[in-house]
Amino acid sequence: MATSSTTAFSIRSLTFAHERTVPVHPVLVPVVGSGLVRGQTVMCTGPASMSCATALLVAPTQHGSWAAVMGVPSFGVLAAADMGVALERIVFVDDPHRVGADAANVLGALVDGFDLVVTSADVMSSLSPSLARRFATRLQSRGAVCIVVDDTRAVSADLRLDTEVSAWSGIGDGHGRLCTRRVRVDVDGRRHRLSRRDGSLRHEVLLPGPGGQLEEIDAVNVPDGSVVRLRSVP
């Protein structure tokens, strides 16, 4: 029979599943699973890479996580707000090279204090291989998530989201405005549990939907009368 001290030690040693991940928006669950695993690097590439990275911040910031965005001039604050990102939990950091700072030290400090760190491929590419390995080790030990916008071989991504824009909607007979974008996401990763046998998964989302946010329903009537369906491709 276990003593009370043994039981207390077991409880303290237990790590719950929700503590090992940060949440994701419900529409992204078929893409990345129930949450982003702490300590991992996620790489978003393709024409919708910035929107994809922004979408990953929605649920964490709404649920109390803090995020830092460093050296990503293409990050759209208004678009992020429309998508549902809690801007009061975002800290923006200038590109360290522009202000003469050491990128490795800045990244290290950010993963020490934030749940998520969004940075660019240019910043990560500036790290030497040894510094990149040290950063990955620190990321795992601190339990943060690093989201890299655009492709780079400087880091090894645990999860890779390759985007491709398949259609825009909203412009009628020579008038109107673009308001919905259908994006195909190809998911790949050595630790991705939802992948197919070949290690990849393909999914389509509205990024953004008619209201500027991700859509959670199977079909959305867009302004031009067409129907865009959220579907998985086997």
Buried (B, 14 or more C-beta within 10 A) or exposed (E): EEEEEEEEEEEEEEEEEEEEBBBBBEBBBBBBBBBBBBBBBBBBBBEBBBBBBBBBBBBBBBEEBBBBBBBBEEBEEEBBBBBBBBEEBBEBBEBBBEEEBEBBEBBBBBBEEBBBBBBBBBBBBBBEEEBBEBBBEBBBEBBBBBBBBBBBEBBEBBBBBBBBBEBEBBEEEEEEEEBBBBBBBBBBBEEBEBBEEEEBBBBBBBBBBBBBBBBBEEEBEBBBEEEBEBEEEE
